[in-house]
């Protein structure tokens, strides 16, 4: 099982983890009271489960030439969105940062 810590403006917001069947789950940290990581996932004591890699995190990934360069340089499979996410984790666009656990 692969896991990553998701930070919102340098504050630990929650954990993203791969679960059985290629599905994904995001869970906010207990007591987290900051901004949500996505408008589609309000801060709540619930699990958000996805059939495929969550769009909010896929949206943080590079595209075009930057993606191609990262895939070649780091030898990452084009379909491995998790590996791509943790590779760009601290250098992402916006307020979210990601650390692999």
Gaussian input, Z-matrix of N, CA and C with variables (Angstrom, degrees):
# hf/3-21g

backbone

0 1
 N
 C     1     B1
 C     2     B2     1     A1
 N     3     B3     2     A2     1     D1
 C     4     B4     3     A3     2     D2
 C     5     B5     4     A4     3     D3
 N     6     B6     5     A5     4     D4
 C     7     B7     6     A6     5     D5
 C     8     B8     7     A7     6     D6
 N     9     B9     8     A8     7     D7
 C    10    B10     9     A9     8     D8
 C    11    B11    10    A10     9     D9
 N    12    B12    11    A11    10    D10
 C    13    B13    12    A12    11    D11
 C    14    B14    13    A13    12    D12
 N    15    B15    14    A14    13    D13
 C    16    B16    15    A15    14    D14
 C    17    B17    16    A16    15    D15
 N    18    B18    17    A17    16    D16
 C    19    B19    18    A18    17    D17
 C    20    B20    19    A19    18    D18
 N    21    B21    20    A20    19    D19
 C    22    B22    21    A21    20    D20
 C    23    B23    22    A22    21    D21
 N    24    B24    23    A23    22    D22
 C    25    B25    24    A24    23    D23
 C    26    B26    25    A25    24    D24
 N    27    B27    26    A26    25    D25
 C    28    B28    27    A27    26    D26
 C    29    B29    28    A28    27    D27
 N    30    B30    29    A29    28    D28
 C    31    B31    30    A30    29    D29
 C    32    B32    31    A31    30    D30
 N    33    B33    32    A32    31    D31
 C    34    B34    33    A33    32    D32
 C    35    B35    34    A34    33    D33
 N    36    B36    35    A35    34    D34
 C    37    B37    36    A36    35    D35
 C    38    B38    37    A37    36    D36
 N    39    B39    38    A38    37    D37
 C    40    B40    39    A39    38    D38
 C    41    B41    40    A40    39    D39
 N    42    B42    41    A41    40    D40
 C    43    B43    42    A42    41    D41
 C    44    B44    43    A43    42    D42
 N    45    B45    44    A44    43    D43
 C    46    B46    45    A45    44    D44
 C    47    B47    46    A46    45    D45
 N    48    B48    47    A47    46    D46
 C    49    B49    48    A48    47    D47
 C    50    B50    49    A49    48    D48
 N    51    B51    50    A50    49    D49
 C    52    B52    51    A51    50    D50
 C    53    B53    52    A52    51    D51
 N    54    B54    53    A53    52    D52
 C    55    B55    54    A54    53    D53
 C    56    B56    55    A55    54    D54
 N    57    B57    56    A56    55    D55
 C    58    B58    57    A57    56    D56
 C    59    B59    58    A58    57    D57
 N    60    B60    59    A59    58    D58
 C    61    B61    60    A60    59    D59
 C    62    B62    61    A61    60    D60
 N    63    B63    62    A62    61    D61
 C    64    B64    63    A63    62    D62
 C    65    B65    64    A64    63    D63
 N    66    B66    65    A65    64    D64
 C    67    B67    66    A66    65    D65
 C    68    B68    67    A67    66    D66
 N    69    B69    68    A68    67    D67
 C    70    B70    69    A69    68    D68
 C    71    B71    70    A70    69    D69
 N    72    B72    71    A71    70    D70
 C    73    B73    72    A72    71    D71
 C    74    B74    73    A73    72    D72
 N    75    B75    74    A74    73    D73
 C    76    B76    75    A75    74    D74
 C    77    B77    76    A76    75    D75
 N    78    B78    77    A77    76    D76
 C    79    B79    78    A78    77    D77
 C    80    B80    79    A79    78    D78
 N    81    B81    80    A80    79    D79
 C    82    B82    81    A81    80    D80
 C    83    B83    82    A82    81    D81
 N    84    B84    83    A83    82    D82
 C    85    B85    84    A84    83    D83
 C    86    B86    85    A85    84    D84
 N    87    B87    86    A86    85    D85
 C    88    B88    87    A87    86    D86
 C    89    B89    88    A88    87    D87
 N    90    B90    89    A89    88    D88
 C    91    B91    90    A90    89    D89
 C    92    B92    91    A91    90    D90
 N    93    B93    92    A92    91    D91
 C    94    B94    93    A93    92    D92
 C    95    B95    94    A94    93    D93
 N    96    B96    95    A95    94    D94
 C    97    B97    96    A96    95    D95
 C    98    B98    97    A97    96    D96
 N    99    B99    98    A98    97    D97
 C   100   B100    99    A99    98    D98
 C   101   B101   100   A100    99    D99
 N   102   B102   101   A101   100   D100
 C   103   B103   102   A102   101   D101
 C   104   B104   103   A103   102   D102
 N   105   B105   104   A104   103   D103
 C   106   B106   105   A105   104   D104
 C   107   B107   106   A106   105   D105
 N   108   B108   107   A107   106   D106
 C   109   B109   108   A108   107   D107
 C   110   B110   109   A109   108   D108
 N   111   B111   110   A110   109   D109
 C   112   B112   111   A111   110   D110
 C   113   B113   112   A112   111   D111
 N   114   B114   113   A113   112   D112
 C   115   B115   114   A114   113   D113
 C   116   B116   115   A115   114   D114
 N   117   B117   116   A116   115   D115
 C   118   B118   117   A117   116   D116
 C   119   B119   118   A118   117   D117
 N   120   B120   119   A119   118   D118
 C   121   B121   120   A120   119   D119
 C   122   B122   121   A121   120   D120
 N   123   B123   122   A122   121   D121
 C   124   B124   123   A123   122   D122
 C   125   B125   124   A124   123   D123
 N   126   B126   125   A125   124   D124
 C   127   B127   126   A126   125   D125
 C   128   B128   127   A127   126   D126
 N   129   B129   128   A128   127   D127
 C   130   B130   129   A129   128   D128
 C   131   B131   130   A130   129   D129
 N   132   B132   131   A131   130   D130
 C   133   B133   132   A132   131   D131
 C   134   B134   133   A133   132   D132
 N   135   B135   134   A134   133   D133
 C   136   B136   135   A135   134   D134
 C   137   B137   136   A136   135   D135
 N   138   B138   137   A137   136   D136
 C   139   B139   138   A138   137   D137
 C   140   B140   139   A139   138   D138
 N   141   B141   140   A140   139   D139
 C   142   B142   141   A141   140   D140
 C   143   B143   142   A142   141   D141
 N   144   B144   143   A143   142   D142
 C   145   B145   144   A144   143   D143
 C   146   B146   145   A145   144   D144
 N   147   B147   146   A146   145   D145
 C   148   B148   147   A147   146   D146
 C   149   B149   148   A148   147   D147
 N   150   B150   149   A149   148   D148
 C   151   B151   150   A150   149   D149
 C   152   B152   151   A151   150   D150
 N   153   B153   152   A152   151   D151
 C   154   B154   153   A153   152   D152
 C   155   B155   154   A154   153   D153
 N   156   B156   155   A155   154   D154
 C   157   B157   156   A156   155   D155
 C   158   B158   157   A157   156   D156
 N   159   B159   158   A158   157   D157
 C   160   B160   159   A159   158   D158
 C   161   B161   160   A160   159   D159
 N   162   B162   161   A161   160   D160
 C   163   B163   162   A162   161   D161
 C   164   B164   163   A163   162   D162
 N   165   B165   164   A164   163   D163
 C   166   B166   165   A165   164   D164
 C   167   B167   166   A166   165   D165
 N   168   B168   167   A167   166   D166
 C   169   B169   168   A168   167   D167
 C   170   B170   169   A169   168   D168
 N   171   B171   170   A170   169   D169
 C   172   B172   171   A171   170   D170
 C   173   B173   172   A172   171   D171
 N   174   B174   173   A173   172   D172
 C   175   B175   174   A174   173   D173
 C   176   B176   175   A175   174   D174
 N   177   B177   176   A176   175   D175
 C   178   B178   177   A177   176   D176
 C   179   B179   178   A178   177   D177
 N   180   B180   179   A179   178   D178
 C   181   B181   180   A180   179   D179
 C   182   B182   181   A181   180   D180
 N   183   B183   182   A182   181   D181
 C   184   B184   183   A183   182   D182
 C   185   B185   184   A184   183   D183
 N   186   B186   185   A185   184   D184
 C   187   B187   186   A186   185   D185
 C   188   B188   187   A187   186   D186
 N   189   B189   188   A188   187   D187
 C   190   B190   189   A189   188   D188
 C   191   B191   190   A190   189   D189
 N   192   B192   191   A191   190   D190
 C   193   B193   192   A192   191   D191
 C   194   B194   193   A193   192   D192
 N   195   B195   194   A194   193   D193
 C   196   B196   195   A195   194   D194
 C   197   B197   196   A196   195   D195
 N   198   B198   197   A197   196   D196
 C   199   B199   198   A198   197   D197
 C   200   B200   199   A199   198   D198
 N   201   B201   200   A200   199   D199
 C   202   B202   201   A201   200   D200
 C   203   B203   202   A202   201   D201
 N   204   B204   203   A203   202   D202
 C   205   B205   204   A204   203   D203
 C   206   B206   205   A205   204   D204
 N   207   B207   206   A206   205   D205
 C   208   B208   207   A207   206   D206
 C   209   B209   208   A208   207   D207
 N   210   B210   209   A209   208   D208
 C   211   B211   210   A210   209   D209
 C   212   B212   211   A211   210   D210
 N   213   B213   212   A212   211   D211
 C   214   B214   213   A213   212   D212
 C   215   B215   214   A214   213   D213
 N   216   B216   215   A215   214   D214
 C   217   B217   216   A216   215   D215
 C   218   B218   217   A217   216   D216
 N   219   B219   218   A218   217   D217
 C   220   B220   219   A219   218   D218
 C   221   B221   220   A220   219   D219
 N   222   B222   221   A221   220   D220
 C   223   B223   222   A222   221   D221
 C   224   B224   223   A223   222   D222
 N   225   B225   224   A224   223   D223
 C   226   B226   225   A225   224   D224
 C   227   B227   226   A226   225   D225
 N   228   B228   227   A227   226   D226
 C   229   B229   228   A228   227   D227
 C   230   B230   229   A229   228   D228
 N   231   B231   230   A230   229   D229
 C   232   B232   231   A231   230   D230
 C   233   B233   232   A232   231   D231
 N   234   B234   233   A233   232   D232
 C   235   B235   234   A234   233   D233
 C   236   B236   235   A235   234   D234
 N   237   B237   236   A236   235   D235
 C   238   B238   237   A237   236   D236
 C   239   B239   238   A238   237   D237
 N   240   B240   239   A239   238   D238
 C   241   B241   240   A240   239   D239
 C   242   B242   241   A241   240   D240
 N   243   B243   242   A242   241   D241
 C   244   B244   243   A243   242   D242
 C   245   B245   244   A244   243   D243
 N   246   B246   245   A245   244   D244
 C   247   B247   246   A246   245   D245
 C   248   B248   247   A247   246   D246
 N   249   B249   248   A248   247   D247
 C   250   B250   249   A249   248   D248
 C   251   B251   250   A250   249   D249
 N   252   B252   251   A251   250   D250
 C   253   B253   252   A252   251   D251
 C   254   B254   253   A253   252   D252
 N   255   B255   254   A254   253   D253
 C   256   B256   255   A255   254   D254
 C   257   B257   256   A256   255   D255
 N   258   B258   257   A257   256   D256
 C   259   B259   258   A258   257   D257
 C   260   B260   259   A259   258   D258
 N   261   B261   260   A260   259   D259
 C   262   B262   261   A261   260   D260
 C   263   B263   262   A262   261   D261
 N   264   B264   263   A263   262   D262
 C   265   B265   264   A264   263   D263
 C   266   B266   265   A265   264   D264
 N   267   B267   266   A266   265   D265
 C   268   B268   267   A267   266   D266
 C   269   B269   268   A268   267   D267
 N   270   B270   269   A269   268   D268
 C   271   B271   270   A270   269   D269
 C   272   B272   271   A271   270   D270
 N   273   B273   272   A272   271   D271
 C   274   B274   273   A273   272   D272
 C   275   B275   274   A274   273   D273
 N   276   B276   275   A275   274   D274
 C   277   B277   276   A276   275   D275
 C   278   B278   277   A277   276   D276
 N   279   B279   278   A278   277   D277
 C   280   B280   279   A279   278   D278
 C   281   B281   280   A280   279   D279
 N   282   B282   281   A281   280   D280
 C   283   B283   282   A282   281   D281
 C   284   B284   283   A283   282   D282
 N   285   B285   284   A284   283   D283
 C   286   B286   285   A285   284   D284
 C   287   B287   286   A286   285   D285
 N   288   B288   287   A287   286   D286
 C   289   B289   288   A288   287   D287
 C   290   B290   289   A289   288   D288
 N   291   B291   290   A290   289   D289
 C   292   B292   291   A291   290   D290
 C   293   B293   292   A292   291   D291
 N   294   B294   293   A293   292   D292
 C   295   B295   294   A294   293   D293
 C   296   B296   295   A295   294   D294
 N   297   B297   296   A296   295   D295
 C   298   B298   297   A297   296   D296
 C   299   B299   298   A298   297   D297
 N   300   B300   299   A299   298   D298
 C   301   B301   300   A300   299   D299
 C   302   B302   301   A301   300   D300

   B1=1.4523
   B2=1.5263
   B3=1.3219
   B4=1.4644
   B5=1.5176
   B6=1.3472
   B7=1.4640
   B8=1.5164
   B9=1.3268
   B10=1.4610
   B11=1.5209
   B12=1.3316
   B13=1.4621
   B14=1.5261
   B15=1.3221
   B16=1.4589
   B17=1.5307
   B18=1.3165
   B19=1.4608
   B20=1.5199
   B21=1.3201
   B22=1.4632
   B23=1.5308
   B24=1.3165
   B25=1.4648
   B26=1.5301
   B27=1.3366
   B28=1.4671
   B29=1.5300
   B30=1.3335
   B31=1.4658
   B32=1.5278
   B33=1.3361
   B34=1.4657
   B35=1.5231
   B36=1.3317
   B37=1.4585
   B38=1.5219
   B39=1.3358
   B40=1.4550
   B41=1.5115
   B42=1.3293
   B43=1.4555
   B44=1.5253
   B45=1.3160
   B46=1.4550
   B47=1.5234
   B48=1.3345
   B49=1.4578
   B50=1.5171
   B51=1.3209
   B52=1.4492
   B53=1.5241
   B54=1.3306
   B55=1.4535
   B56=1.5281
   B57=1.2967
   B58=1.4686
   B59=1.5213
   B60=1.3190
   B61=1.4580
   B62=1.5117
   B63=1.3273
   B64=1.4624
   B65=1.5172
   B66=1.3253
   B67=1.4622
   B68=1.5211
   B69=1.3226
   B70=1.4667
   B71=1.5156
   B72=1.3354
   B73=1.4662
   B74=1.5216
   B75=1.3395
   B76=1.4680
   B77=1.5087
   B78=1.3366
   B79=1.4659
   B80=1.5247
   B81=1.3388
   B82=1.4604
   B83=1.5222
   B84=1.3120
   B85=1.4615
   B86=1.5257
   B87=1.3175
   B88=1.4673
   B89=1.5245
   B90=1.2904
   B91=1.4593
   B92=1.5154
   B93=1.3334
   B94=1.4689
   B95=1.5197
   B96=1.3378
   B97=1.4587
   B98=1.5288
   B99=1.3267
   B100=1.4619
   B101=1.5209
   B102=1.3220
   B103=1.4600
   B104=1.5220
   B105=1.3364
   B106=1.4604
   B107=1.5301
   B108=1.3223
   B109=1.4622
   B110=1.5286
   B111=1.3315
   B112=1.4596
   B113=1.5156
   B114=1.3098
   B115=1.4610
   B116=1.5243
   B117=1.3197
   B118=1.4669
   B119=1.5228
   B120=1.3535
   B121=1.4670
   B122=1.5281
   B123=1.3352
   B124=1.4622
   B125=1.5345
   B126=1.3173
   B127=1.4608
   B128=1.5258
   B129=1.3285
   B130=1.4622
   B131=1.5190
   B132=1.3249
   B133=1.4688
   B134=1.5294
   B135=1.3109
   B136=1.4618
   B137=1.5166
   B138=1.3169
   B139=1.4581
   B140=1.5205
   B141=1.3266
   B142=1.4511
   B143=1.5247
   B144=1.3385
   B145=1.4597
   B146=1.5235
   B147=1.3387
   B148=1.4564
   B149=1.5190
   B150=1.3170
   B151=1.4669
   B152=1.5265
   B153=1.3321
   B154=1.4648
   B155=1.5192
   B156=1.3158
   B157=1.4572
   B158=1.5304
   B159=1.3406
   B160=1.4682
   B161=1.5318
   B162=1.3292
   B163=1.4620
   B164=1.5245
   B165=1.3413
   B166=1.4572
   B167=1.5297
   B168=1.3222
   B169=1.4612
   B170=1.5253
   B171=1.3071
   B172=1.4680
   B173=1.5313
   B174=1.3231
   B175=1.4604
   B176=1.5192
   B177=1.3208
   B178=1.4651
   B179=1.5311
   B180=1.3210
   B181=1.4570
   B182=1.5219
   B183=1.3308
   B184=1.4629
   B185=1.5247
   B186=1.3112
   B187=1.4580
   B188=1.5268
   B189=1.3038
   B190=1.4577
   B191=1.5179
   B192=1.3303
   B193=1.4639
   B194=1.5248
   B195=1.3326
   B196=1.4697
   B197=1.5216
   B198=1.3263
   B199=1.4593
   B200=1.5209
   B201=1.3183
   B202=1.4636
   B203=1.5222
   B204=1.3217
   B205=1.4655
   B206=1.5265
   B207=1.3352
   B208=1.4616
   B209=1.5281
   B210=1.3214
   B211=1.4682
   B212=1.5290
   B213=1.3329
   B214=1.4743
   B215=1.5200
   B216=1.3285
   B217=1.4656
   B218=1.5266
   B219=1.3202
   B220=1.4659
   B221=1.5312
   B222=1.3341
   B223=1.4711
   B224=1.5352
   B225=1.3337
   B226=1.4655
   B227=1.5217
   B228=1.3113
   B229=1.4552
   B230=1.5321
   B231=1.3193
   B232=1.4662
   B233=1.5387
   B234=1.3399
   B235=1.4662
   B236=1.5313
   B237=1.3188
   B238=1.4650
   B239=1.5360
   B240=1.3244
   B241=1.4580
   B242=1.5309
   B243=1.3269
   B244=1.4686
   B245=1.5255
   B246=1.3192
   B247=1.4700
   B248=1.5346
   B249=1.3113
   B250=1.4589
   B251=1.5316
   B252=1.3363
   B253=1.4614
   B254=1.5211
   B255=1.3197
   B256=1.4656
   B257=1.5299
   B258=1.3129
   B259=1.4592
   B260=1.5200
   B261=1.3223
   B262=1.4672
   B263=1.5260
   B264=1.3207
   B265=1.4623
   B266=1.5033
   B267=1.3156
   B268=1.4577
   B269=1.5213
   B270=1.3088
   B271=1.4601
   B272=1.5188
   B273=1.3003
   B274=1.4563
   B275=1.5126
   B276=1.3203
   B277=1.4596
   B278=1.5252
   B279=1.3043
   B280=1.4498
   B281=1.5127
   B282=1.3232
   B283=1.4604
   B284=1.5234
   B285=1.3356
   B286=1.4547
   B287=1.5161
   B288=1.3311
   B289=1.4574
   B290=1.5237
   B291=1.3289
   B292=1.4610
   B293=1.5179
   B294=1.3253
   B295=1.4758
   B296=1.5028
   B297=1.3173
   B298=1.4468
   B299=1.5284
   B300=1.3155
   B301=1.4707
   B302=1.5030
   A1=108.23
   A2=115.81
   A3=120.82
   A4=108.89
   A5=115.12
   A6=120.72
   A7=110.00
   A8=115.02
   A9=120.61
   A10=109.50
   A11=114.76
   A12=121.25
   A13=107.42
   A14=116.14
   A15=121.79
   A16=108.06
   A17=115.53
   A18=121.95
   A19=109.69
   A20=116.20
   A21=123.07
   A22=106.65
   A23=116.96
   A24=122.53
   A25=110.76
   A26=115.78
   A27=125.11
   A28=114.70
   A29=118.04
   A30=122.40
   A31=107.53
   A32=116.25
   A33=119.85
   A34=109.74
   A35=115.71
   A36=120.84
   A37=111.60
   A38=116.73
   A39=118.49
   A40=112.32
   A41=114.78
   A42=121.95
   A43=110.36
   A44=115.04
   A45=122.53
   A46=106.77
   A47=117.05
   A48=118.71
   A49=111.24
   A50=113.59
   A51=121.18
   A52=107.30
   A53=116.23
   A54=120.28
   A55=108.93
   A56=116.89
   A57=122.63
   A58=112.75
   A59=114.91
   A60=120.58
   A61=114.61
   A62=117.84
   A63=120.28
   A64=113.52
   A65=116.64
   A66=121.73
   A67=109.33
   A68=116.06
   A69=122.50
   A70=110.28
   A71=115.34
   A72=121.05
   A73=108.15
   A74=114.91
   A75=120.86
   A76=107.30
   A77=115.08
   A78=121.41
   A79=108.13
   A80=116.05
   A81=120.15
   A82=110.09
   A83=116.38
   A84=122.00
   A85=109.19
   A86=116.07
   A87=120.54
   A88=108.51
   A89=116.68
   A90=121.50
   A91=114.72
   A92=118.44
   A93=119.93
   A94=108.98
   A95=116.99
   A96=120.91
   A97=112.08
   A98=116.52
   A99=120.49
   A100=112.26
   A101=114.52
   A102=120.69
   A103=109.78
   A104=116.93
   A105=119.17
   A106=110.51
   A107=116.96
   A108=119.90
   A109=110.09
   A110=116.98
   A111=122.73
   A112=108.99
   A113=116.99
   A114=120.09
   A115=111.42
   A116=116.81
   A117=120.73
   A118=112.15
   A119=116.46
   A120=120.95
   A121=108.95
   A122=117.14
   A123=119.61
   A124=111.06
   A125=115.74
   A126=120.27
   A127=108.11
   A128=115.28
   A129=121.32
   A130=108.36
   A131=116.91
   A132=120.36
   A133=111.28
   A134=116.04
   A135=121.45
   A136=109.15
   A137=116.44
   A138=121.07
   A139=108.48
   A140=115.90
   A141=121.58
   A142=106.29
   A143=116.78
   A144=120.37
   A145=109.95
   A146=114.27
   A147=121.87
   A148=109.98
   A149=116.47
   A150=122.08
   A151=111.28
   A152=116.78
   A153=121.99
   A154=107.71
   A155=116.77
   A156=120.24
   A157=109.27
   A158=117.98
   A159=121.23
   A160=112.79
   A161=116.75
   A162=121.08
   A163=114.09
   A164=118.23
   A165=119.98
   A166=111.20
   A167=117.14
   A168=120.52
   A169=111.18
   A170=117.17
   A171=120.44
   A172=109.58
   A173=116.02
   A174=120.83
   A175=114.00
   A176=117.75
   A177=121.69
   A178=112.36
   A179=116.49
   A180=120.65
   A181=111.91
   A182=116.65
   A183=119.89
   A184=110.61
   A185=114.95
   A186=120.91
   A187=108.85
   A188=115.36
   A189=121.60
   A190=113.52
   A191=115.62
   A192=121.74
   A193=112.08
   A194=117.37
   A195=119.72
   A196=110.93
   A197=117.02
   A198=120.79
   A199=110.45
   A200=116.52
   A201=120.58
   A202=111.33
   A203=116.89
   A204=120.96
   A205=110.78
   A206=117.29
   A207=120.61
   A208=111.12
   A209=116.86
   A210=120.66
   A211=110.50
   A212=116.01
   A213=119.67
   A214=111.35
   A215=116.47
   A216=121.97
   A217=112.22
   A218=116.84
   A219=121.17
   A220=113.26
   A221=115.76
   A222=120.70
   A223=111.78
   A224=114.66
   A225=122.12
   A226=108.86
   A227=116.06
   A228=121.57
   A229=108.86
   A230=116.39
   A231=122.57
   A232=111.88
   A233=118.22
   A234=121.73
   A235=113.26
   A236=118.01
   A237=121.11
   A238=109.56
   A239=115.07
   A240=120.69
   A241=112.12
   A242=116.54
   A243=118.80
   A244=110.47
   A245=117.34
   A246=121.07
   A247=109.87
   A248=117.12
   A249=120.22
   A250=110.40
   A251=115.72
   A252=120.34
   A253=111.87
   A254=117.63
   A255=118.91
   A256=111.16
   A257=117.58
   A258=120.35
   A259=111.09
   A260=117.94
   A261=120.96
   A262=111.29
   A263=116.68
   A264=124.86
   A265=119.38
   A266=118.74
   A267=120.31
   A268=111.92
   A269=116.28
   A270=121.21
   A271=111.84
   A272=116.74
   A273=120.36
   A274=113.46
   A275=113.61
   A276=121.74
   A277=108.00
   A278=118.00
   A279=121.32
   A280=114.13
   A281=115.43
   A282=122.50
   A283=114.07
   A284=118.34
   A285=121.03
   A286=112.07
   A287=115.66
   A288=121.96
   A289=107.34
   A290=115.24
   A291=120.75
   A292=109.41
   A293=116.57
   A294=122.94
   A295=107.59
   A296=116.57
   A297=120.36
   A298=109.70
   A299=115.92
   A300=121.46
   A301=110.24
   D1=128.86
   D2=178.77
   D3=-98.06
   D4=142.75
   D5=-176.73
   D6=-139.54
   D7=151.04
   D8=176.24
   D9=-144.41
   D10=142.75
   D11=174.10
   D12=-86.51
   D13=134.06
   D14=-179.54
   D15=-111.43
   D16=123.68
   D17=-179.09
   D18=-109.36
   D19=136.02
   D20=174.98
   D21=-111.08
   D22=113.24
   D23=-177.79
   D24=51.05
   D25=48.70
   D26=175.57
   D27=70.38
   D28=9.75
   D29=176.96
   D30=-111.87
   D31=130.87
   D32=179.38
   D33=-60.90
   D34=115.85
   D35=-179.00
   D36=-95.37
   D37=-40.25
   D38=-177.30
   D39=-179.27
   D40=-167.77
   D41=-175.97
   D42=-128.38
   D43=134.27
   D44=173.40
   D45=-103.66
   D46=131.78
   D47=178.85
   D48=-142.33
   D49=146.82
   D50=175.05
   D51=-82.83
   D52=134.72
   D53=178.76
   D54=-122.83
   D55=177.76
   D56=-175.11
   D57=-51.66
   D58=145.01
   D59=175.05
   D60=77.78
   D61=18.65
   D62=179.63
   D63=74.49
   D64=16.40
   D65=179.76
   D66=-90.91
   D67=168.63
   D68=-177.42
   D69=-133.15
   D70=149.91
   D71=178.85
   D72=-134.21
   D73=137.82
   D74=171.29
   D75=-119.83
   D76=135.57
   D77=-179.98
   D78=-135.48
   D79=128.20
   D80=174.59
   D81=-70.12
   D82=148.86
   D83=174.70
   D84=-66.91
   D85=143.48
   D86=176.00
   D87=-59.74
   D88=131.14
   D89=178.34
   D90=86.13
   D91=-4.27
   D92=178.79
   D93=-65.30
   D94=129.67
   D95=-177.33
   D96=-130.06
   D97=17.45
   D98=-180.00
   D99=-84.17
   D100=-165.47
   D101=177.99
   D102=-68.14
   D103=148.28
   D104=176.88
   D105=-67.74
   D106=154.96
   D107=177.78
   D108=-73.95
   D109=-18.62
   D110=178.34
   D111=-156.75
   D112=148.56
   D113=176.43
   D114=-65.51
   D115=-23.25
   D116=179.07
   D117=-82.51
   D118=-6.51
   D119=179.18
   D120=-131.53
   D121=76.02
   D122=179.39
   D123=-60.11
   D124=152.66
   D125=178.35
   D126=-64.10
   D127=119.68
   D128=-178.09
   D129=-160.23
   D130=154.90
   D131=178.33
   D132=-81.18
   D133=56.98
   D134=-178.89
   D135=-136.17
   D136=161.24
   D137=175.25
   D138=-93.34
   D139=138.60
   D140=173.03
   D141=-105.05
   D142=117.07
   D143=-178.04
   D144=-113.03
   D145=144.96
   D146=-174.90
   D147=-132.26
   D148=140.98
   D149=177.88
   D150=-72.01
   D151=-27.70
   D152=177.78
   D153=-135.23
   D154=178.18
   D155=-176.65
   D156=-54.32
   D157=130.73
   D158=-174.33
   D159=-59.11
   D160=128.52
   D161=-178.58
   D162=-54.76
   D163=-35.21
   D164=-179.26
   D165=-60.63
   D166=-36.47
   D167=-179.63
   D168=-84.95
   D169=-32.30
   D170=175.71
   D171=-62.91
   D172=-33.83
   D173=179.33
   D174=-66.34
   D175=-14.40
   D176=179.02
   D177=-86.02
   D178=-8.46
   D179=-174.06
   D180=-79.40
   D181=149.18
   D182=177.66
   D183=-68.08
   D184=162.19
   D185=179.30
   D186=-131.52
   D187=170.66
   D188=172.61
   D189=58.89
   D190=-135.19
   D191=-176.30
   D192=-62.38
   D193=-37.01
   D194=179.16
   D195=-64.07
   D196=-41.40
   D197=177.55
   D198=-63.25
   D199=-48.66
   D200=-178.65
   D201=-58.57
   D202=-42.83
   D203=179.90
   D204=-64.19
   D205=-42.69
   D206=179.84
   D207=-65.15
   D208=-42.84
   D209=-179.64
   D210=-60.61
   D211=-42.95
   D212=179.83
   D213=-69.55
   D214=-50.35
   D215=-175.44
   D216=-61.76
   D217=-40.73
   D218=-174.91
   D219=-100.55
   D220=-0.18
   D221=179.68
   D222=54.08
   D223=54.12
   D224=-178.90
   D225=-106.26
   D226=137.85
   D227=175.70
   D228=-67.58
   D229=138.41
   D230=-178.33
   D231=-58.09
   D232=-30.65
   D233=-178.02
   D234=-90.24
   D235=-3.05
   D236=-178.37
   D237=-90.25
   D238=79.11
   D239=-176.51
   D240=-65.19
   D241=-33.51
   D242=178.56
   D243=-61.80
   D244=-49.33
   D245=-179.30
   D246=-61.33
   D247=-39.04
   D248=177.11
   D249=-62.41
   D250=-44.08
   D251=-178.26
   D252=-62.23
   D253=-47.12
   D254=-178.18
   D255=-72.51
   D256=-22.53
   D257=176.60
   D258=-70.49
   D259=-40.35
   D260=178.64
   D261=-92.71
   D262=0.67
   D263=-171.49
   D264=-35.87
   D265=-51.44
   D266=-177.18
   D267=-91.42
   D268=-5.58
   D269=-177.54
   D270=-114.08
   D271=20.48
   D272=-175.32
   D273=-72.66
   D274=172.62
   D275=178.29
   D276=-85.27
   D277=138.76
   D278=175.20
   D279=87.21
   D280=-159.43
   D281=-171.66
   D282=-87.93
   D283=-9.14
   D284=-176.96
   D285=-91.28
   D286=138.30
   D287=171.04
   D288=-128.38
   D289=156.73
   D290=-172.28
   D291=-135.20
   D292=133.54
   D293=175.44
   D294=-125.70
   D295=129.95
   D296=176.78
   D297=-71.01
   D298=138.85
   D299=177.82
   D300=-101.49

